[in-house]
Structures are given as C-alpha cells and as structure tokens.
Amino acid sequence: MINIAIDGPVGAGKSTVARECAKRLGIIYVDTGAMYRSCALFCIRSNVEISPENEAEIEKLLNERMKLEITLVDGTQHVILNGEDVSEAIRENSVSMAASAVSALASVRKFLLDRQRDLAASNSVIMDGRDIGTVILPDADLKIFITAAPEVRARRRYEELKAKGSEITFDEVLADVNKRDYNDTHRKESPLMQAPDAVLLDTSELDFTQTVEKVIGLVNGLGKL
Ligand code: DC
C-alpha cells in the first residue's frame, strides 16, 4: 500500500498530473476537489446560499439529504450525487467559486474527511487537494506541493476554458485565480499550505510530461512500488 499526497493552488496542474501518474503507477487517483464541488453543487441546487451564517443549515442538508458516491470508470473517478453522475456539471465555472466558499466551512470538511481517509486506508492512492499532506494523510509516504506563478496558472485555465468555447477573458480568469488563492490560503479551517515534509514542485517552467516524470521519479525513489 502506498499513499501519495498532492497539494497546491488552483491551476498548478495537480489533477492532470496526478491522474496520469496514477495510471502509470497502477494506483487509484482520488480528486478531493470534486467532492467539495459536489457539495457546492448540491447547495446551489437546493437553493441554499453558501455562507458561514448558513453553516448549520448546510450541515443538516449534507448529512440528511446528500448521498455522495465515488466510483471508478476505466480508472477515472466519477462522482455520483444522489444517483446522478455529476462529474461534468461540477466543472462549471460557477461551481468553482461556490466550491471555494463551501470548503471554508468546518462542517463540510468534517463531512468529507472520513470518506477521504477511508479511500486511502483501503487502496493505494494518489490523492490531490489542498490539505491532503497537512490534515487528511499526515503520514503519507510521499507529499508533493505543486505550484506555479499565478499568471501561468491563469493562462492554463484560460486556454482550457477557451477550448470549451467560453467567452471569458484572461483578466477575468486571473482575477478568479487570485481570489480563489486568497480564499484557500486565508481560511481558518485547513488552509492551503505546504506541509513541512512536502517536496516543492514549481511547474512554471515545466510542461506536463516533465512534471509527470518528476513525480514518477520521486515515487520510484521510495522503492515501494
Ligand atoms: O481542486 P479544485 O479546484 O477542484 O477544488 C475546488 C475547491 O475545493 C477549491 O477552491 C478548494 C477546495 N478544496 C479544499 O479546500 N480542499 C481540498 N482537499 C480540495 C479542494
């Protein structure tokens, strides 16, 4: 069994890199951001405004009415919300900001904590998020903090949205990235930060293949797989 924790800010390339590494290593990729996104989508669909004032209502909503299943289809994680596959719906831009807001609530983090730990306890995983190395898997075999300059991250996200036909401008994407960075690093509950024992990987000057090779190199260095 091996547990690899990948943390870092939005657009650093965590998920694409983690997914490819999981495939090559023959282990499971767990995208914890998708779980926060699902909670946010459920709040939106339930017409509950995501704010600290509504935390008790949100906690009740999630505990009593939300059934979240994580399944693997051909090695790809799918999230099933009350029986519906929402893997596409949670990627919408409006859900991104809502996910950042919902993830600041302690009760939501608590709601997801055991699910994330259980997945890692029963499988070899590469799990990505914001607090995996610091809170969820403090004893992970390997922790990597992937980052890149905000402009580089915004450019990647902009290209991705453009390719999907979005009309958004680069400046809007950069403002979103900066706002989510601020939210994720300044919240009280499990803020985004590099664990003291995490390896820092700055991908500003690295392409996808180079980043994957670096991560695979670090995993192979453990001599566990
Ligand atoms: O990685 P992502 O963009 O899909 O994550 C969506 C939001 O969820 C992000 O703004 C921060 C939050 N998140 C978190 O707080 N902790 C995690 N482990 C994963 C995501």
py3Dmol code that shows the C-alpha trace and the ligand (Angstrom):
import py3Dmol

protein = """\
ATOM      1  CA  MET A   1       0.000   0.000   0.000  1.00  0.00           C
ATOM      2  CA  ILE A   2       1.186   3.436  -0.863  1.00  0.00           C
ATOM      3  CA  ASN A   3      -0.366   6.858  -0.204  1.00  0.00           C
ATOM      4  CA  ILE A   4       0.789   9.887  -2.146  1.00  0.00           C
ATOM      5  CA  ALA A   5      -0.491  13.352  -1.199  1.00  0.00           C
ATOM      6  CA  ILE A   6      -0.522  16.134  -3.785  1.00  0.00           C
ATOM      7  CA  ASP A   7      -1.481  19.647  -2.741  1.00  0.00           C
ATOM      8  CA  GLY A   8      -1.274  23.027  -4.378  1.00  0.00           C
ATOM      9  CA  PRO A   9      -3.247  26.022  -5.640  1.00  0.00           C
ATOM     10  CA  VAL A  10      -5.760  26.101  -8.468  1.00  0.00           C
ATOM     11  CA  GLY A  11      -4.364  25.563 -11.949  1.00  0.00           C
ATOM     12  CA  ALA A  12      -0.992  24.208 -10.851  1.00  0.00           C
ATOM     13  CA  GLY A  13      -1.711  21.037 -12.850  1.00  0.00           C
ATOM     14  CA  LYS A  14      -2.287  18.777  -9.848  1.00  0.00           C
ATOM     15  CA  SER A  15      -5.207  16.814 -11.220  1.00  0.00           C
ATOM     16  CA  THR A  16      -3.930  16.152 -14.750  1.00  0.00           C
ATOM     17  CA  VAL A  17      -0.524  15.197 -13.391  1.00  0.00           C
ATOM     18  CA  ALA A  18      -1.941  13.044 -10.581  1.00  0.00           C
ATOM     19  CA  ARG A  19      -4.314  11.264 -12.974  1.00  0.00           C
ATOM     20  CA  GLU A  20      -1.509  10.395 -15.397  1.00  0.00           C
ATOM     21  CA  CYS A  21       0.831   9.288 -12.587  1.00  0.00           C
ATOM     22  CA  ALA A  22      -1.890   7.073 -11.091  1.00  0.00           C
ATOM     23  CA  LYS A  23      -2.366   5.418 -14.487  1.00  0.00           C
ATOM     24  CA  ARG A  24       1.340   4.796 -14.907  1.00  0.00           C
ATOM     25  CA  LEU A  25       1.794   3.561 -11.347  1.00  0.00           C
ATOM     26  CA  GLY A  26      -1.330   1.379 -11.426  1.00  0.00           C
ATOM     27  CA  ILE A  27      -2.862   3.025  -8.369  1.00  0.00           C
ATOM     28  CA  ILE A  28      -6.070   4.990  -7.792  1.00  0.00           C
ATOM     29  CA  TYR A  29      -6.388   8.724  -8.339  1.00  0.00           C
ATOM     30  CA  VAL A  30      -8.644  10.485  -5.830  1.00  0.00           C
ATOM     31  CA  ASP A  31      -9.735  14.026  -6.698  1.00  0.00           C
ATOM     32  CA  THR A  32     -10.912  15.589  -3.421  1.00  0.00           C
ATOM     33  CA  GLY A  33     -11.758  18.906  -5.120  1.00  0.00           C
ATOM     34  CA  ALA A  34     -14.548  17.034  -6.920  1.00  0.00           C
ATOM     35  CA  MET A  35     -16.060  16.179  -3.532  1.00  0.00           C
ATOM     36  CA  TYR A  36     -16.132  19.843  -2.457  1.00  0.00           C
ATOM     37  CA  ARG A  37     -17.536  20.751  -5.865  1.00  0.00           C
ATOM     38  CA  SER A  38     -20.321  18.183  -5.392  1.00  0.00           C
ATOM     39  CA  CYS A  39     -21.221  19.674  -2.005  1.00  0.00           C
ATOM     40  CA  ALA A  40     -21.305  23.122  -3.619  1.00  0.00           C
ATOM     41  CA  LEU A  41     -23.476  21.908  -6.495  1.00  0.00           C
ATOM     42  CA  PHE A  42     -25.888  20.319  -4.049  1.00  0.00           C
ATOM     43  CA  CYS A  43     -26.190  23.597  -2.097  1.00  0.00           C
ATOM     44  CA  ILE A  44     -26.775  25.530  -5.341  1.00  0.00           C
ATOM     45  CA  ARG A  45     -29.433  23.069  -6.482  1.00  0.00           C
ATOM     46  CA  SER A  46     -31.059  23.173  -3.056  1.00  0.00           C
ATOM     47  CA  ASN A  47     -31.193  26.979  -3.202  1.00  0.00           C
ATOM     48  CA  VAL A  48     -29.139  27.337  -0.037  1.00  0.00           C
ATOM     49  CA  GLU A  49     -26.794  30.279  -0.099  1.00  0.00           C
ATOM     50  CA  ILE A  50     -23.244  29.232   0.789  1.00  0.00           C
ATOM     51  CA  SER A  51     -22.183  31.427   3.685  1.00  0.00           C
ATOM     52  CA  PRO A  52     -20.897  30.944   7.243  1.00  0.00           C
ATOM     53  CA  GLU A  53     -24.301  32.130   8.553  1.00  0.00           C
ATOM     54  CA  ASN A  54     -25.942  29.161   6.844  1.00  0.00           C
ATOM     55  CA  GLU A  55     -23.442  26.596   8.095  1.00  0.00           C
ATOM     56  CA  ALA A  56     -25.933  24.765  10.353  1.00  0.00           C
ATOM     57  CA  GLU A  57     -28.438  24.521   7.510  1.00  0.00           C
ATOM     58  CA  ILE A  58     -25.749  23.287   5.104  1.00  0.00           C
ATOM     59  CA  GLU A  59     -24.522  20.696   7.593  1.00  0.00           C
ATOM     60  CA  LYS A  60     -28.069  19.374   8.001  1.00  0.00           C
ATOM     61  CA  LEU A  61     -28.622  19.377   4.248  1.00  0.00           C
ATOM     62  CA  LEU A  62     -25.464  17.369   3.562  1.00  0.00           C
ATOM     63  CA  ASN A  63     -25.932  14.932   6.413  1.00  0.00           C
ATOM     64  CA  GLU A  64     -29.594  14.274   5.796  1.00  0.00           C
ATOM     65  CA  ARG A  65     -30.125  14.646   2.068  1.00  0.00           C
ATOM     66  CA  MET A  66     -26.845  14.234   0.249  1.00  0.00           C
ATOM     67  CA  LYS A  67     -25.613  10.825  -0.852  1.00  0.00           C
ATOM     68  CA  LEU A  68     -22.174  11.039  -2.398  1.00  0.00           C
ATOM     69  CA  GLU A  69     -20.601   8.049  -4.085  1.00  0.00           C
ATOM     70  CA  ILE A  70     -17.161   7.902  -5.628  1.00  0.00           C
ATOM     71  CA  THR A  71     -16.822   5.309  -8.374  1.00  0.00           C
ATOM     72  CA  LEU A  72     -14.151   4.422 -10.879  1.00  0.00           C
ATOM     73  CA  VAL A  73     -14.991   4.007 -14.562  1.00  0.00           C
ATOM     74  CA  ASP A  74     -11.986   2.824 -16.608  1.00  0.00           C
ATOM     75  CA  GLY A  75      -9.717   4.207 -13.917  1.00  0.00           C
ATOM     76  CA  THR A  76     -11.401   7.634 -13.954  1.00  0.00           C
ATOM     77  CA  GLN A  77     -13.135   8.950 -10.857  1.00  0.00           C
ATOM     78  CA  HIS A  78     -16.824   9.712 -11.207  1.00  0.00           C
ATOM     79  CA  VAL A  79     -18.874  11.439  -8.547  1.00  0.00           C
ATOM     80  CA  ILE A  80     -22.447  10.335  -8.114  1.00  0.00           C
ATOM     81  CA  LEU A  81     -24.692  12.769  -6.293  1.00  0.00           C
ATOM     82  CA  ASN A  82     -27.961  11.217  -5.161  1.00  0.00           C
ATOM     83  CA  GLY A  83     -27.759   8.730  -8.007  1.00  0.00           C
ATOM     84  CA  GLU A  84     -26.788  11.239 -10.736  1.00  0.00           C
ATOM     85  CA  ASP A  85     -23.338  11.328 -12.305  1.00  0.00           C
ATOM     86  CA  VAL A  86     -22.346  14.996 -11.836  1.00  0.00           C
ATOM     87  CA  SER A  87     -18.710  14.641 -12.964  1.00  0.00           C
ATOM     88  CA  GLU A  88     -19.287  17.138 -15.810  1.00  0.00           C
ATOM     89  CA  ALA A  89     -21.682  19.500 -14.019  1.00  0.00           C
ATOM     90  CA  ILE A  90     -19.235  20.156 -11.176  1.00  0.00           C
ATOM     91  CA  ARG A  91     -16.647  21.562 -13.621  1.00  0.00           C
ATOM     92  CA  GLU A  92     -18.759  24.637 -14.466  1.00  0.00           C
ATOM     93  CA  ASN A  93     -17.101  27.916 -13.581  1.00  0.00           C
ATOM     94  CA  SER A  94     -19.927  28.941 -11.229  1.00  0.00           C
ATOM     95  CA  VAL A  95     -19.367  25.775  -9.223  1.00  0.00           C
ATOM     96  CA  SER A  96     -15.630  26.533  -8.835  1.00  0.00           C
ATOM     97  CA  MET A  97     -16.208  29.671  -6.795  1.00  0.00           C
ATOM     98  CA  ALA A  98     -19.017  28.036  -4.810  1.00  0.00           C
ATOM     99  CA  ALA A  99     -16.691  25.111  -4.019  1.00  0.00           C
ATOM    100  CA  SER A 100     -14.109  27.512  -2.661  1.00  0.00           C
ATOM    101  CA  ALA A 101     -16.774  29.048  -0.385  1.00  0.00           C
ATOM    102  CA  VAL A 102     -18.193  25.723   0.777  1.00  0.00           C
ATOM    103  CA  SER A 103     -14.721  24.347   1.508  1.00  0.00           C
ATOM    104  CA  ALA A 104     -14.193  27.071   4.128  1.00  0.00           C
ATOM    105  CA  LEU A 105     -16.930  25.565   6.312  1.00  0.00           C
ATOM    106  CA  ALA A 106     -15.667  23.271   9.084  1.00  0.00           C
ATOM    107  CA  SER A 107     -18.740  21.034   8.945  1.00  0.00           C
ATOM    108  CA  VAL A 108     -18.264  20.407   5.229  1.00  0.00           C
ATOM    109  CA  ARG A 109     -14.609  19.497   5.743  1.00  0.00           C
ATOM    110  CA  LYS A 110     -15.650  17.138   8.537  1.00  0.00           C
ATOM    111  CA  PHE A 111     -18.315  15.600   6.301  1.00  0.00           C
ATOM    112  CA  LEU A 112     -15.630  14.697   3.733  1.00  0.00           C
ATOM    113  CA  LEU A 113     -12.667  13.869   5.989  1.00  0.00           C
ATOM    114  CA  ASP A 114     -13.539  10.251   6.812  1.00  0.00           C
ATOM    115  CA  ARG A 115     -14.539   9.481   3.251  1.00  0.00           C
ATOM    116  CA  GLN A 116     -11.157  10.660   2.031  1.00  0.00           C
ATOM    117  CA  ARG A 117      -9.247   8.793   4.751  1.00  0.00           C
ATOM    118  CA  ASP A 118     -11.243   5.609   4.132  1.00  0.00           C
ATOM    119  CA  LEU A 119     -10.350   5.654   0.443  1.00  0.00           C
ATOM    120  CA  ALA A 120      -6.658   5.947   1.312  1.00  0.00           C
ATOM    121  CA  ALA A 121      -6.848   3.286   4.018  1.00  0.00           C
ATOM    122  CA  SER A 122      -8.221   0.643   1.690  1.00  0.00           C
ATOM    123  CA  ASN A 123      -6.406   1.485  -1.567  1.00  0.00           C
ATOM    124  CA  SER A 124      -3.049   2.636  -2.859  1.00  0.00           C
ATOM    125  CA  VAL A 125      -3.864   6.189  -3.858  1.00  0.00           C
ATOM    126  CA  ILE A 126      -2.529   9.394  -5.231  1.00  0.00           C
ATOM    127  CA  MET A 127      -4.865  11.961  -3.709  1.00  0.00           C
ATOM    128  CA  ASP A 128      -4.956  15.616  -4.637  1.00  0.00           C
ATOM    129  CA  GLY A 129      -6.405  18.612  -2.835  1.00  0.00           C
ATOM    130  CA  ARG A 130      -5.365  21.440  -0.542  1.00  0.00           C
ATOM    131  CA  ASP A 131      -4.936  19.754   2.863  1.00  0.00           C
ATOM    132  CA  ILE A 132      -4.023  16.190   1.965  1.00  0.00           C
ATOM    133  CA  GLY A 133      -0.430  16.318   3.240  1.00  0.00           C
ATOM    134  CA  THR A 134      -1.251  18.562   6.200  1.00  0.00           C
ATOM    135  CA  VAL A 135      -4.554  17.147   7.522  1.00  0.00           C
ATOM    136  CA  ILE A 136      -6.030  14.177   5.657  1.00  0.00           C
ATOM    137  CA  LEU A 137      -2.948  11.976   5.238  1.00  0.00           C
ATOM    138  CA  PRO A 138      -0.258  13.363   7.566  1.00  0.00           C
ATOM    139  CA  ASP A 139       1.590  10.024   7.324  1.00  0.00           C
ATOM    140  CA  ALA A 140       1.545   9.802   3.525  1.00  0.00           C
ATOM    141  CA  ASP A 141       4.553   8.010   2.021  1.00  0.00           C
ATOM    142  CA  LEU A 142       5.202  10.980  -0.218  1.00  0.00           C
ATOM    143  CA  LYS A 143       3.910  14.560  -0.159  1.00  0.00           C
ATOM    144  CA  ILE A 144       4.286  16.896  -3.099  1.00  0.00           C
ATOM    145  CA  PHE A 145       3.291  20.551  -3.205  1.00  0.00           C
ATOM    146  CA  ILE A 146       2.762  21.538  -6.831  1.00  0.00           C
ATOM    147  CA  THR A 147       2.628  25.206  -7.670  1.00  0.00           C
ATOM    148  CA  ALA A 148       3.307  27.748 -10.431  1.00  0.00           C
ATOM    149  CA  ALA A 149       3.139  31.521 -10.824  1.00  0.00           C
ATOM    150  CA  PRO A 150      -0.476  32.855 -10.797  1.00  0.00           C
ATOM    151  CA  GLU A 151      -0.164  34.156 -14.388  1.00  0.00           C
ATOM    152  CA  VAL A 152       0.991  30.755 -15.609  1.00  0.00           C
ATOM    153  CA  ARG A 153      -1.873  29.014 -13.810  1.00  0.00           C
ATOM    154  CA  ALA A 154      -4.408  31.524 -15.117  1.00  0.00           C
ATOM    155  CA  ARG A 155      -3.076  31.102 -18.684  1.00  0.00           C
ATOM    156  CA  ARG A 156      -3.540  27.322 -18.492  1.00  0.00           C
ATOM    157  CA  ARG A 157      -7.058  27.656 -17.117  1.00  0.00           C
ATOM    158  CA  TYR A 158      -7.902  30.309 -19.733  1.00  0.00           C
ATOM    159  CA  GLU A 159      -6.775  28.042 -22.594  1.00  0.00           C
ATOM    160  CA  GLU A 160      -8.823  25.203 -21.121  1.00  0.00           C
ATOM    161  CA  LEU A 161     -12.000  27.329 -20.871  1.00  0.00           C
ATOM    162  CA  LYS A 162     -11.450  28.814 -24.337  1.00  0.00           C
ATOM    163  CA  ALA A 163     -11.157  25.334 -25.818  1.00  0.00           C
ATOM    164  CA  LYS A 164     -14.568  24.593 -24.312  1.00  0.00           C
ATOM    165  CA  GLY A 165     -15.995  27.647 -26.098  1.00  0.00           C
ATOM    166  CA  SER A 166     -16.062  30.016 -23.125  1.00  0.00           C
ATOM    167  CA  GLU A 167     -16.115  33.790 -23.787  1.00  0.00           C
ATOM    168  CA  ILE A 168     -14.216  34.588 -20.577  1.00  0.00           C
ATOM    169  CA  THR A 169     -11.205  36.940 -20.808  1.00  0.00           C
ATOM    170  CA  PHE A 170      -7.718  36.239 -19.494  1.00  0.00           C
ATOM    171  CA  ASP A 171      -8.036  39.061 -16.930  1.00  0.00           C
ATOM    172  CA  GLU A 172     -11.247  37.553 -15.562  1.00  0.00           C
ATOM    173  CA  VAL A 173      -9.579  34.169 -15.196  1.00  0.00           C
ATOM    174  CA  LEU A 174      -6.557  35.742 -13.476  1.00  0.00           C
ATOM    175  CA  ALA A 175      -8.855  37.596 -11.060  1.00  0.00           C
ATOM    176  CA  ASP A 176     -10.654  34.298 -10.290  1.00  0.00           C
ATOM    177  CA  VAL A 177      -7.352  32.521  -9.677  1.00  0.00           C
ATOM    178  CA  ASN A 178      -6.176  35.277  -7.322  1.00  0.00           C
ATOM    179  CA  LYS A 179      -9.483  35.290  -5.463  1.00  0.00           C
ATOM    180  CA  ARG A 180      -9.526  31.511  -5.012  1.00  0.00           C
ATOM    181  CA  ASP A 181      -5.860  31.558  -3.923  1.00  0.00           C
ATOM    182  CA  TYR A 182      -6.737  34.164  -1.328  1.00  0.00           C
ATOM    183  CA  ASN A 183      -9.786  32.211  -0.085  1.00  0.00           C
ATOM    184  CA  ASP A 184      -7.956  28.891   0.029  1.00  0.00           C
ATOM    185  CA  THR A 185      -4.896  30.203   1.878  1.00  0.00           C
ATOM    186  CA  HIS A 186      -6.670  32.550   4.303  1.00  0.00           C
ATOM    187  CA  ARG A 187      -9.500  30.398   5.585  1.00  0.00           C
ATOM    188  CA  LYS A 188      -9.402  29.257   9.201  1.00  0.00           C
ATOM    189  CA  GLU A 189     -10.135  25.586   8.510  1.00  0.00           C
ATOM    190  CA  SER A 190      -7.302  23.611   6.917  1.00  0.00           C
ATOM    191  CA  PRO A 191      -5.921  26.442   4.793  1.00  0.00           C
ATOM    192  CA  LEU A 192      -3.860  25.587   1.757  1.00  0.00           C
ATOM    193  CA  MET A 193      -0.226  25.300   2.785  1.00  0.00           C
ATOM    194  CA  GLN A 194       2.806  23.235   2.088  1.00  0.00           C
ATOM    195  CA  ALA A 195       3.419  20.510   4.678  1.00  0.00           C
ATOM    196  CA  PRO A 196       6.903  20.877   6.200  1.00  0.00           C
ATOM    197  CA  ASP A 197       7.877  17.465   4.822  1.00  0.00           C
ATOM    198  CA  ALA A 198       6.437  18.017   1.321  1.00  0.00           C
ATOM    199  CA  VAL A 199       8.602  18.261  -1.781  1.00  0.00           C
ATOM    200  CA  LEU A 200       8.037  21.577  -3.581  1.00  0.00           C
ATOM    201  CA  LEU A 201       7.489  21.251  -7.312  1.00  0.00           C
ATOM    202  CA  ASP A 202       7.215  24.557  -9.225  1.00  0.00           C
ATOM    203  CA  THR A 203       5.809  23.848 -12.687  1.00  0.00           C
ATOM    204  CA  SER A 204       6.072  27.413 -14.060  1.00  0.00           C
ATOM    205  CA  GLU A 205       8.879  26.306 -16.376  1.00  0.00           C
ATOM    206  CA  LEU A 206       7.875  22.659 -16.747  1.00  0.00           C
ATOM    207  CA  ASP A 207       5.476  21.132 -19.233  1.00  0.00           C
ATOM    208  CA  PHE A 208       3.080  18.314 -18.438  1.00  0.00           C
ATOM    209  CA  THR A 209       5.447  15.480 -19.405  1.00  0.00           C
ATOM    210  CA  GLN A 210       8.348  16.934 -17.423  1.00  0.00           C
ATOM    211  CA  THR A 211       6.138  17.339 -14.353  1.00  0.00           C
ATOM    212  CA  VAL A 212       4.867  13.759 -14.620  1.00  0.00           C
ATOM    213  CA  GLU A 213       8.445  12.489 -14.939  1.00  0.00           C
ATOM    214  CA  LYS A 214       9.467  14.407 -11.799  1.00  0.00           C
ATOM    215  CA  VAL A 215       6.610  12.917  -9.778  1.00  0.00           C
ATOM    216  CA  ILE A 216       7.245   9.382 -11.069  1.00  0.00           C
ATOM    217  CA  GLY A 217      10.926   9.848 -10.194  1.00  0.00           C
ATOM    218  CA  LEU A 218      10.015  10.828  -6.630  1.00  0.00           C
ATOM    219  CA  VAL A 219       7.676   7.837  -6.269  1.00  0.00           C
ATOM    220  CA  ASN A 220      10.247   5.417  -7.663  1.00  0.00           C
ATOM    221  CA  GLY A 221      12.743   6.869  -5.207  1.00  0.00           C
ATOM    222  CA  LEU A 222      10.620   5.459  -2.392  1.00  0.00           C
ATOM    223  CA  GLY A 223      11.270   1.922  -3.651  1.00  0.00           C
ATOM    224  CA  LYS A 224       7.798   0.804  -2.596  1.00  0.00           C
ATOM    225  CA  LEU A 225       6.101   0.015  -5.887  1.00  0.00           C
TER     226      LEU A 225
END
"""
ligand_1 = """\
20
DC
O -9.160 21.408 -6.895
P -10.483 22.066 -7.237
O -10.351 23.373 -7.961
O -11.416 21.118 -7.940
O -11.136 22.389 -5.806
C -12.340 23.117 -5.671
C -12.311 23.896 -4.363
O -12.346 22.993 -3.257
C -11.064 24.760 -4.165
O -11.381 26.138 -4.252
C -10.569 24.480 -2.777
C -11.425 23.374 -2.269
N -10.664 22.202 -1.819
C -10.275 22.169 -0.500
O -10.491 23.128 0.235
N -9.628 21.069 -0.020
C -9.360 20.038 -0.809
N -8.742 18.972 -0.300
C -9.735 20.078 -2.177
C -10.375 21.194 -2.664
"""
view = py3Dmol.view(width=600, height=400)
view.addModel(protein, "pdb")
view.setStyle({"model": 0}, {"cartoon": {"style": "trace"}})
view.addModel(ligand_1, "xyz")
view.setStyle({"model": 1}, {"stick": {}})
view.zoomTo()
view.show()
